[in-house]
Amino acid sequence: MNAIVTDQITKSFNGFIAVNKINISVKEGELFGLLGPNGAGKTTLINMLSTMIHPTSGTGTVNGFDVVHDSASVRAAIGVVFQGSTLDEQLTGWENLDLHGRLYGLPASLRKKRMDEVLDLVELSHKSKLLVKTYSGGMIRRLEIARGLMHHPKVLFLDEPTLGLDPQTRLHIWEYIRRLNQEEGITIVLTTHYMEEADHLCDRIAIIDNGQVVALDTPEKLKSVFGGDVIILTLDTSEDAKKLSRVYKEAGYASISTEDQTVYLSVKKSEEVVPKVFSTAFTSGINIQSMTVRKSTLDDIFIHYTGRGIRDNLVDDITYMKYKLQTKRR
Amino acid sequence: MDAMLSFQTVYTMWLREMLRFKRAKSRIVGSLATPLFFLIILGTAMGSSYNIENYKEFMAPGIIAMVLLFSSIFGGISVMWDREFGFLKEILIAPVNRFCIALGKAFGGVTTAMIQGILLMIITNGFGVHYKSLPGMLLSIPIMFIIGIGFISLGIALATKIESHEGFQMVMSFLTMPLVLLSGAFFPLSKLPDWLKIAVHLNPLTYGVEALRFTLIGESEIPIVVCLVVLTSFAITTTAIGGWLFGRMEV
């Protein structure tokens, strides 16, 4: 059975199409990743699936329930960790969890047990009696995740779960996400900017750009599409880069992308291609400053599909996140 | 089972307001200073200037109603801060009836407002104001509840429509202040010119002031039954509208 199915699901805001006829199905028990640059529509998609906003057209079901007509059943079956903080900062961490447990109808004894468990998991037990407004950004994030797990949802949505966290905490969260997924069979949908996060955790990944799914497969398959290697050429100018990529395209290379004065070529076996790459550039009169060959990563696939590096957005997002957290401190 | 869940939701939201109240205790008690200044300074000055006998006694129920109004509308509008700080998402995503959430929020806010109203009633009793009887004072408490529910639900309804801090300022200047000034909290209703009389009688707070005057000092220009009917109808209407608008909110 599928935990999530969408059929041509679409959302537009005043004419701007944020999500454009997306069809995805997520299998029960799957760990599904949504990858995409800023404004690609990932959060909008999650907001629709979690019944927070209504689709403009198309439909979606979560755990077998329609997100519009049976939103109450959907909400009972899901847990959501939103991108920004949704904690009450005037209350303590413990009180926030307690209220959550009550809203989800957990009886007192179970509530207490789950609170201890999740606090322990995110290592906040010793801070649980402090007001949330005294927490650091990372602590807020951890508490938020702990709260989303409290009621044992069937489907868990995580919108950038580890954004801005230190590597150690991130590893902890990864470990727990996988454990939840494997041991408890919770279906998990996460959006992320971290390639290694998607690669490491997800069974399948959908790359989303401009509100559409541009690629969807397992991380291994996505990586194998263009073979194993990436050749990175640095040229004198970006004009040269554009010119050379045209030349390569005519010469029959399928996967080429450029970024400033750099050209990326994804190839099956670099050792066979490198000589040709050089001679082609030479005959076109373009000077190659430097060349690197490495195994292809998910980043390359991402750049290929969206024409942008995901890192470009990452800095912005962390700044944005910090800004958001700071403005809450007033 | 459903009734149990609904009750649990209302209680949870009420509990949250109480937890917040517990931390803001000093601020809330401090907020009683302004109405006391009104009563002591304005009450004494007006009383002596216009030779009105017992003007302070006349004014005290009005001041209590004013505090209830401020506290209630503010409590309702706090839904706006919940949206701003994200907590509203946590509530709206929960698998519970949203009307119950709005109701719990309203009960929480009204509890805070009533605590302020009751404190003010007790304090003013020691500032040269003599309320008629203890039963009268006790009867004032359910009236405070009805007044509070009406205005807090109005606040919730407004909060679902207001997007910004500017909007909040607009509500405070163009709704709250006129409601207080047009309520007969500071002047008798009988000698007003017609246009003002109509405005005052269209104001639900007038009936709150008059009802409190009846229970606290034993005299009112509008019959208590009329007051109670208007106040109750107002509370039911705004609760229905506030709950409905809250249920349709998207974040």
Interface residues (C-beta under 8 A of the other chain):
Chain A: S50 T51 M52 I53 H54 A72 S73 R75 A76 I78 V80 F82 G84 S85 T86 L87 D88 E89 Q90 L91 E95 L99 H100 R102 L103 Y104 G105 L131 R147 K328
Chain B: L5 Q8 T9 Y11 T12 L15 R16 L19 R20 R23 A24 F85 G86 F87 L88 K89 E90 I91 L92 I93 A94 P95 V96 E250 V251
